Amino acid sequence: MIYALSTKRGLGLELWGTYDDLNLLYEVVGNFWNDEIKINAKGSKNRDALISSFSYEIRHTYQGDRMKSDINHLNFQTGQYLGCRFSWVHIFFSLAALKYNMRFKEISKLDTATFLLLEYWIEKCLQSFDKCGDELVPYIQDAIYPANEYIYHYMRTINAEYFNLGGGKKGFKKLPQLLRKSVFGTIEYYDYLEVLKNEAKRLDCRIDDLEINDNHIDYSKIVW
C-alpha cells in the first residue's frame, strides 16, 4: 500500500511504496489521460500536461530513479521501498485534473479506491505538518477549478510562487492565499487569466503555447 510523509520543510510530501504499489498507481493514473478523453473533454491538452508530469515522477520512482529505503517508515518492516517528492501545489492540481477526467470514463472500484487512498495520505500529511493544514483540505476536494483550460499554467505559476517563499511553517501558512488563484470566480483567478491573455497577445500565440518562466528556480537544489 502506498503511504506518504510530509517533507521536513513543508514544501510537499514524499510518496512511498513498493514497486508493485507504485506500478499500480501508475497504471490507474494512465487510465485518465488518453485519446478518448482528449476527444470528449474541453481543455484536455492542458490537463494532460499536468497529469503527464505527475505520471512521469511515479514511473521514474518505481523504476528506481528516485528515493530508496530498506524499511517502511511507518511500521519499520524491511524491504525495498521507493519514493518521490511532490510539492503540495503539484499534487493538489494533479488530483483535481485526474478526478475531473474520471467524468469521461467508466471507473472501477480500484480507480476510486486508489484516489481515495491518495487523498487520505495528502490530508494526513497536511495536518501532520501544521494545524493550519486543515485550511488546505478543500484543495484536495473540489476547490481547484478542474475545467480550467489553462490549469497547467496556473499550477506552474502558483508552484513557483510557493517555492519562492522558502518553505517552513511561515511559507506553508501563506499557501491558502496563493491557491485562491486556482478557484474559479475569485479576483485572483481572473487577474491571472488576464495576464495569460495579455502575454499571448504580446507574443502573438495561443495561451496553450505559452511557456511559464520559472528558470530562476533550480528545482534540483530545492531543500524539501
ROBAVEX-735611 format. One record per residue: residue number from 1; residue in one letter; chain; x, y, z of N, C-alpha, C in turn. Coordinates in steps of 0.05 Angstrom, whole numbers, padded with zeros to 5 digits. Atoms other than C-alpha are relative to their C-alpha. Layout:
> NUM,A,A,X,Y,Z,X,Y,Z,X,Y,Z
...
//
This chain:
> 1,M,A,00017,-00024,00000,00000,00000,00000,00018,00025,00000
> 2,I,A,-00015,-00025,00000,00026,00069,-00017,-00005,00015,00026
> 3,Y,A,00003,-00018,-00023,00037,00118,00040,00016,00025,-00005
> 4,A,A,-00014,-00026,00005,00063,00189,00047,00008,00012,00026
> 5,L,A,-00011,-00015,-00023,00103,00233,00094,00003,00029,-00008
> 6,S,A,-00005,-00028,00006,00106,00308,00098,00030,00004,-00001
> 7,T,A,-00029,-00006,00001,00174,00335,00078,00007,00018,00024
> 8,K,A,-00009,-00014,-00024,00215,00367,00134,-00006,00030,00000
> 9,R,A,00004,-00029,00002,00209,00438,00109,-00028,00008,-00010
> 10,G,A,00028,-00006,00006,00136,00431,00089,-00006,00009,-00029
> 11,L,A,00005,-00008,00028,00143,00443,00014,-00019,-00020,-00014
> 12,G,A,00018,00020,00013,00104,00380,-00001,00001,-00026,00015
> 13,L,A,00000,00026,-00013,00103,00306,00013,00017,-00020,-00015
> 14,E,A,-00014,00022,00012,00142,00243,00000,-00020,-00023,-00003
> 15,L,A,00018,00022,00005,00102,00188,-00033,00017,-00026,-00002
> 16,W,A,-00016,00025,-00002,00127,00117,-00017,-00017,-00024,-00006
> 17,G,A,00013,00026,00004,00111,00046,-00036,00019,-00020,-00011
> 18,T,A,-00016,00021,00013,00137,-00019,-00063,-00002,00004,-00030
> 19,Y,A,00001,00000,00029,00150,-00030,-00137,-00029,-00005,-00009
> 20,D,A,00027,00008,00008,00081,-00063,-00143,-00020,00023,00007
> 21,D,A,00018,-00021,-00008,00046,-00007,-00104,00001,00023,-00020
> 22,L,A,-00003,-00023,00017,00074,00048,-00148,-00006,-00006,-00030
> 23,N,A,00007,00008,00027,00066,00009,-00213,-00030,00000,-00003
> 24,L,A,00030,00000,00001,-00008,00000,-00197,-00010,00029,-00001
> 25,L,A,00008,-00028,00000,-00015,00075,-00182,00004,00011,-00028
> 26,Y,A,-00007,-00010,00027,00019,00090,-00249,-00021,-00010,-00020
> 27,E,A,00019,00011,00019,-00029,00044,-00286,-00028,00013,00003
> 28,V,A,00026,-00013,-00005,-00091,00074,-00253,00000,00029,-00011
> 29,V,A,-00003,-00028,00010,-00067,00145,-00268,-00001,00000,-00031
> 30,G,A,-00001,00002,00029,-00055,00123,-00340,-00027,-00004,-00013
> 31,N,A,00027,00004,00010,-00129,00107,-00348,-00014,00027,-00006
> 32,F,A,00015,-00025,00001,-00147,00181,-00343,00014,00023,-00014
> 33,W,A,-00009,-00020,00020,-00106,00216,-00396,00007,-00016,-00025
> 34,N,A,-00003,00016,00024,-00116,00183,-00463,-00016,00013,-00023
> 35,D,A,00013,-00011,00023,-00145,00194,-00532,-00030,00004,00003
> 36,E,A,00029,-00002,-00003,-00217,00182,-00512,-00007,00025,00015
> 37,I,A,00005,-00024,-00016,-00213,00237,-00460,00007,00025,-00016
> 38,K,A,-00008,-00023,00016,-00177,00284,-00508,-00022,00008,-00019
> 39,I,A,00021,-00006,00020,-00234,00278,-00558,-00024,00013,00014
> 40,N,A,00025,-00008,-00013,-00290,00290,-00507,00002,00022,00020
> 41,A,A,-00002,-00019,-00022,-00262,00337,-00455,00014,00026,-00008
> 42,K,A,-00012,-00026,00006,-00250,00411,-00467,00023,00006,00019
> 43,G,A,-00022,-00007,-00017,-00183,00434,-00441,00018,-00024,00007
> 44,S,A,-00014,00025,-00007,-00155,00363,-00441,00030,00003,-00005
> 45,K,A,-00028,-00003,00005,-00088,00385,-00471,00015,00011,00024
> 46,N,A,-00012,-00012,-00023,-00072,00428,-00411,00001,-00019,00024
> 47,R,A,00001,00020,-00021,-00094,00374,-00362,00019,-00022,-00005
> 48,D,A,-00018,00021,00007,-00054,00323,-00399,00029,00007,00007
> 49,A,A,-00027,-00009,-00007,00009,00364,-00389,00005,-00002,00030
> 50,L,A,-00002,00001,-00029,-00005,00367,-00315,00001,-00030,00009
> 51,I,A,00000,00028,-00008,-00022,00293,-00307,00025,-00015,-00010
> 52,S,A,-00024,00012,00011,00037,00274,-00351,00024,00004,00019
> 53,S,A,-00023,-00006,-00017,00086,00309,-00304,-00002,-00016,00026
> 54,F,A,00005,00016,-00024,00054,00272,-00244,00007,-00029,-00006
> 55,S,A,-00004,00028,00008,00055,00205,-00280,00030,-00005,-00005
> 56,Y,A,-00029,00002,00005,00128,00217,-00301,00015,-00006,00025
> 57,E,A,-00014,00003,-00025,00151,00222,-00229,-00006,-00028,00012
> 58,I,A,00007,00026,-00010,00113,00159,-00209,00015,-00022,-00015
> 59,R,A,-00014,00021,00016,00143,00119,-00266,00030,-00001,00007
> 60,H,A,-00029,00000,-00006,00214,00141,-00251,00005,-00010,00029
> 61,T,A,-00003,00010,-00027,00202,00124,-00178,00000,-00031,00001
> 62,Y,A,00001,00030,-00001,00181,00051,-00189,00023,-00012,-00016
> 63,Q,A,-00023,00010,00015,00238,00045,-00239,00026,00003,00016
> 64,G,A,-00024,-00002,-00017,00286,00062,-00182,00017,00024,-00004
> 65,D,A,-00015,-00024,00006,00307,00131,-00205,-00002,00022,00021
> 66,R,A,00004,-00020,-00021,00285,00169,-00143,00010,-00010,00027
> 67,M,A,-00009,00008,-00027,00290,00156,-00068,-00004,-00030,00005
> 68,K,A,00002,00029,-00007,00300,00087,-00038,00003,-00002,00030
> 69,S,A,-00003,00005,-00029,00293,00059,00032,-00002,-00031,00004
> 70,D,A,00000,00029,-00006,00305,-00010,00062,-00022,-00007,00021
> 71,I,A,00021,00005,-00020,00248,-00002,00112,-00025,00017,-00007
> 72,N,A,00024,-00015,00001,00176,00021,00114,00001,00020,00023
> 73,H,A,-00003,-00021,-00020,00176,00088,00151,-00022,-00001,00022
> 74,L,A,00022,00001,-00019,00110,00072,00186,00002,-00024,00019
> 75,N,A,00000,00024,-00017,00119,00001,00212,00027,-00013,00002
> 76,F,A,-00028,00009,-00001,00194,-00009,00201,00004,-00028,-00011
> 77,Q,A,-00003,00026,00014,00181,-00072,00160,00022,00003,-00021
> 78,T,A,-00022,-00001,00019,00242,-00088,00118,-00009,-00007,-00028
> 79,G,A,00007,00005,00028,00240,-00090,00042,00010,00023,-00016
> 80,Q,A,-00009,-00022,00017,00253,-00046,-00017,-00024,00019,-00004
> 81,Y,A,00021,-00020,00003,00212,00018,-00014,00011,00023,-00016
> 82,L,A,-00008,-00020,00019,00214,00071,-00067,-00017,00025,00004
> 83,G,A,00015,-00025,-00005,00194,00144,-00061,00008,00023,-00018
> 84,C,A,-00006,-00024,00015,00190,00211,-00094,-00014,00023,00014
> 85,R,A,00011,-00024,-00013,00172,00282,-00074,-00018,00015,-00020
> 86,F,A,00018,-00018,00014,00114,00325,-00097,-00005,00025,00017
> 87,S,A,00008,-00024,-00015,00101,00397,-00078,-00030,-00002,00006
> 88,W,A,00028,00000,-00005,00033,00409,-00047,-00016,00009,-00025
> 89,V,A,00015,-00011,00023,00013,00451,-00107,-00002,-00020,-00023
> 90,H,A,00000,00019,00021,00033,00398,-00157,-00019,-00023,00005
> 91,I,A,00017,00023,-00005,-00004,00342,-00123,-00029,00008,00003
> 92,F,A,00027,-00010,-00001,-00066,00384,-00109,-00012,00001,-00028
> 93,F,A,00009,-00004,00027,-00072,00403,-00182,-00002,-00026,-00016
> 94,S,A,00001,00026,00014,-00056,00333,-00207,-00025,-00016,00007
> 95,L,A,00023,00015,-00009,-00110,00302,-00165,-00026,00013,-00011
> 96,A,A,00023,-00014,00011,-00160,00355,-00188,-00004,-00007,-00029
> 97,A,A,00002,00006,00028,-00145,00341,-00261,-00008,-00029,-00004
> 98,L,A,00007,00028,00003,-00149,00266,-00252,-00029,-00005,00007
> 99,K,A,00027,00004,-00008,-00215,00269,-00215,-00020,00012,-00021
> 100,Y,A,00017,-00011,00021,-00244,00314,-00269,-00001,-00019,-00024
> 101,N,A,00000,00018,00023,-00223,00266,-00324,-00015,-00026,00005
> 102,M,A,00015,00023,-00007,-00257,00210,-00286,-00029,00002,-00010
> 103,R,A,00027,-00004,00010,-00322,00240,-00311,-00005,-00011,-00028
> 104,F,A,00002,00007,00028,-00307,00219,-00382,00005,-00030,-00005
> 105,K,A,-00005,00028,00004,-00294,00145,-00370,-00015,-00016,00021
> 106,E,A,00011,00018,-00020,-00325,00086,-00336,00021,-00007,00021
> 107,I,A,-00021,00004,-00021,-00289,00078,-00269,-00006,-00025,00015
> 108,S,A,00002,00025,-00015,-00275,00016,-00229,00002,00006,00030
> 109,K,A,-00004,-00003,-00029,-00275,00006,-00154,00029,00004,00007
> 110,L,A,-00029,-00004,-00004,-00199,00002,-00159,00008,00029,-00005
> 111,D,A,-00006,-00028,00006,-00196,00071,-00191,-00008,00017,00024
> 112,T,A,00011,-00016,-00022,-00240,00100,-00136,00017,-00003,00025
> 113,A,A,-00015,00006,-00025,-00202,00066,-00080,00028,00012,-00001
> 114,T,A,-00027,-00011,00003,-00135,00088,-00108,00001,00030,00006
> 115,F,A,00000,-00028,-00004,-00153,00161,-00110,-00009,00008,00028
> 116,L,A,00007,-00005,-00028,-00187,00159,-00042,00024,-00005,00019
> 117,L,A,-00024,00005,-00016,-00123,00129,-00013,00019,00023,-00003
> 118,L,A,-00018,-00022,00004,-00082,00184,-00044,-00010,00025,00015
> 119,E,A,00012,-00023,-00015,-00130,00237,-00016,00005,-00003,00030
> 120,Y,A,-00004,00005,-00029,-00124,00205,00053,00028,00008,00009
> 121,W,A,-00027,-00005,-00008,-00049,00209,00054,00007,00030,-00003
> 122,I,A,-00005,-00028,00004,-00047,00280,00027,-00011,00016,00024
> 123,E,A,00012,-00013,-00023,-00095,00303,00081,00015,-00005,00026
> 124,K,A,-00015,00007,-00024,-00057,00266,00135,00026,00015,00002
> 125,C,A,-00026,-00014,00000,00009,00297,00114,-00004,00030,00005
> 126,L,A,00006,-00029,-00005,-00021,00368,00112,-00004,00005,00029
> 127,Q,A,00007,-00004,-00028,-00048,00361,00182,00024,-00006,00019
> 128,S,A,-00023,00007,-00017,00016,00329,00209,00021,00022,00000
> 129,F,A,-00020,-00021,00001,00059,00387,00186,-00007,00024,00017
> 130,D,A,00008,-00023,-00015,00019,00443,00217,-00031,00000,00002
> 131,K,A,00029,00000,-00004,-00051,00453,00245,-00015,00016,-00021
> 132,C,A,00014,-00015,00021,-00066,00504,00190,-00003,-00016,-00025
> 133,G,A,00005,00018,00023,-00064,00445,00142,-00029,-00005,-00005
> 134,D,A,00029,00003,00004,-00139,00440,00154,-00011,00020,-00021
> 135,E,A,00009,-00020,00019,-00146,00503,00112,00005,-00008,-00029
> 136,L,A,-00007,00008,00027,-00116,00467,00053,-00016,-00025,-00009
> 137,V,A,00016,00025,00007,-00162,00405,00055,-00019,00005,-00023
> 138,P,A,00017,-00004,00023,-00212,00437,00007,00014,-00002,-00027
> 139,Y,A,-00015,00001,00026,-00157,00438,-00046,00006,-00028,-00009
> 140,I,A,-00001,00028,00009,-00156,00362,-00047,-00028,-00011,-00005
> 141,Q,A,00028,00008,00005,-00231,00361,-00055,-00010,00013,-00026
> 142,D,A,00011,-00011,00024,-00263,00409,-00103,00005,00031,-00003
> 143,A,A,-00004,-00029,00001,-00236,00480,-00091,00014,00008,-00026
> 144,I,A,-00014,-00007,00025,-00189,00479,-00151,-00019,-00005,-00024
> 145,Y,A,00018,00002,00022,-00227,00492,-00215,00012,-00019,-00021
> 146,P,A,-00013,00020,00018,-00212,00428,-00256,-00005,00004,-00029
> 147,A,A,00006,-00004,00028,-00245,00451,-00320,00015,00023,-00012
> 148,N,A,-00017,-00022,00009,-00196,00508,-00326,00017,-00009,-00024
> 149,E,A,-00014,00008,00024,-00169,00505,-00397,00030,00004,00002
> 150,Y,A,-00028,-00006,-00003,-00102,00531,-00372,00011,-00009,00028
> 151,I,A,-00006,00009,-00027,-00096,00491,-00308,00030,-00006,00004
> 152,Y,A,-00028,00005,-00003,-00024,00471,-00322,00016,00026,00005
> 153,H,A,-00013,-00026,-00004,-00003,00544,-00328,-00004,00011,00028
> 154,Y,A,00006,-00009,-00027,-00038,00560,-00263,00017,-00015,00020
> 155,M,A,-00015,00016,-00019,-00004,00503,-00228,00029,00008,00001
> 156,R,A,-00028,-00007,00002,00066,00521,-00253,00006,00027,00014
> 157,T,A,-00004,-00026,-00012,00058,00593,-00232,-00003,00001,00030
> 158,I,A,00004,00001,-00029,00030,00580,-00163,00022,-00016,00013
> 159,N,A,-00021,00017,-00011,00082,00526,-00152,00026,00016,00003
> 160,A,A,-00024,-00017,-00001,00139,00575,-00168,-00003,00021,00022
> 161,E,A,00004,-00020,-00021,00108,00627,-00122,00003,-00013,00027
> 162,Y,A,-00003,00014,-00026,00105,00576,-00066,00029,-00006,00006
> 163,F,A,-00028,00005,-00005,00177,00554,-00074,00015,00025,00007
> 164,N,A,-00013,-00025,-00006,00197,00627,-00073,-00002,00008,00029
> 165,L,A,00004,-00006,-00028,00170,00631,-00002,00021,-00013,00018
> 166,G,A,-00022,00013,-00014,00226,00585,00020,-00007,-00022,00019
> 167,G,A,00007,00022,-00017,00187,00533,00057,-00004,00007,00029
> 168,G,A,00005,-00004,-00029,00176,00524,00132,-00029,00007,00006
> 169,K,A,00028,-00005,-00008,00113,00538,00171,-00010,00028,-00009
> 170,K,A,00007,-00027,00008,00115,00611,00153,-00010,00000,-00029
> 171,G,A,00008,00002,00028,00111,00595,00078,-00026,-00017,-00003
> 172,F,A,00023,00018,00001,00061,00539,00090,-00026,00015,00006
> 173,K,A,00024,-00015,-00008,00012,00587,00123,-00009,00020,-00021
> 174,K,A,00007,-00018,00022,00013,00631,00061,-00011,-00015,-00024
> 175,L,A,00009,00016,00023,-00005,00574,00014,-00030,00003,-00006
> 176,P,A,00028,-00003,00007,-00081,00581,00021,-00006,00025,-00016
> 177,Q,A,00004,-00025,00015,-00076,00653,-00004,00010,-00003,-00029
> 178,L,A,-00010,00005,00027,-00033,00632,-00063,-00020,-00016,-00017
> 179,L,A,00018,00018,00014,-00083,00578,-00081,-00027,00012,-00008
> 180,R,A,00024,-00013,00007,-00140,00627,-00086,-00001,00005,-00031
> 181,K,A,-00002,-00003,00029,-00115,00637,-00157,-00012,-00023,-00016
> 182,S,A,00010,00024,00014,-00139,00567,-00174,-00030,-00003,00003
> 183,V,A,00029,00003,-00006,-00211,00579,-00150,-00016,00018,-00020
> 184,F,A,00016,-00014,00020,-00260,00598,-00205,-00017,00021,00014
> 185,G,A,00017,-00021,-00011,-00295,00664,-00191,00014,00020,00017
> 186,T,A,-00015,-00019,-00017,-00241,00696,-00148,00013,00021,-00017
> 187,I,A,-00015,-00021,00014,-00207,00761,-00166,00027,-00010,-00010
> 188,E,A,-00026,00011,00007,-00141,00724,-00166,-00001,-00017,-00025
> 189,Y,A,00003,00018,00023,-00166,00673,-00216,-00002,00017,-00026
> 190,Y,A,00003,-00017,00024,-00188,00727,-00266,00024,00017,-00006
> 191,D,A,-00024,-00016,00004,-00127,00770,-00255,00021,-00015,-00014
> 192,Y,A,-00021,00015,00014,-00081,00714,-00275,-00008,-00008,-00028
> 193,L,A,00009,00006,00027,-00124,00695,-00334,00005,00024,-00019
> 194,E,A,-00005,-00024,00016,-00117,00767,-00358,00030,00002,-00006
> 195,V,A,-00029,00000,00005,-00041,00761,-00350,00006,-00019,-00023
> 196,L,A,-00004,00019,00021,-00042,00699,-00394,-00009,00011,-00027
> 197,K,A,00010,-00010,00025,-00085,00732,-00447,00018,00022,-00011
> 198,N,A,-00017,-00022,00009,-00042,00794,-00450,00027,-00010,-00010
> 199,E,A,-00026,00011,00009,00022,00753,-00455,-00002,-00014,-00027
> 200,A,A,00005,00014,00026,-00007,00711,-00511,-00003,00020,-00023
> 201,K,A,00004,-00021,00019,-00028,00774,-00547,00027,00013,-00008
> 202,R,A,-00026,-00012,00005,00041,00804,-00539,00018,-00017,-00017
> 203,L,A,-00017,00019,00014,00075,00742,-00566,-00013,-00011,-00026
> 204,D,A,00015,00009,00023,00022,00731,-00619,-00001,-00031,-00002
> 205,C,A,00002,00029,-00001,00009,00659,-00598,-00025,-00007,00017
> 206,R,A,00022,00009,-00017,-00044,00617,-00563,00010,-00002,00029
> 207,I,A,-00007,00003,-00028,-00045,00614,-00487,00012,-00028,00004
> 208,D,A,-00011,00028,-00002,-00033,00538,-00494,00029,-00001,-00006
> 209,D,A,-00027,00002,00010,00033,00553,-00527,00020,00016,00018
> 210,L,A,-00018,-00016,-00017,00060,00599,-00472,00016,-00018,00018
> 211,E,A,-00017,00014,-00019,00118,00575,-00430,00002,00016,00025
> 212,I,A,-00003,-00014,-00026,00120,00591,-00356,00029,00003,00007
> 213,N,A,-00028,-00006,-00006,00185,00625,-00338,00005,-00004,00030
> 214,D,A,-00008,00004,-00028,00209,00594,-00273,00030,-00008,00000
> 215,N,A,-00029,00007,00001,00283,00589,-00293,00016,00010,00023
> 216,H,A,-00014,-00011,-00024,00302,00629,-00231,00000,-00020,00023
> 217,I,A,00001,00021,-00021,00286,00566,-00190,00015,-00025,-00010
> 218,D,A,-00015,00024,00006,00336,00509,-00191,-00013,-00023,00016
> 219,Y,A,00016,00020,-00014,00288,00452,-00173,00018,-00023,00010
> 220,S,A,-00017,00022,-00008,00346,00403,-00168,00014,00006,00027
> 221,K,A,-00013,-00008,-00025,00373,00442,-00108,-00019,00008,00022
> 222,I,A,00020,-00006,-00020,00308,00450,-00070,00005,-00017,00025
> 223,V,A,-00002,00015,-00026,00315,00432,00004,-00029,-00004,00010
> 224,W,A,00029,00005,-00005,00248,00399,00017,-00006,00000,00029
//
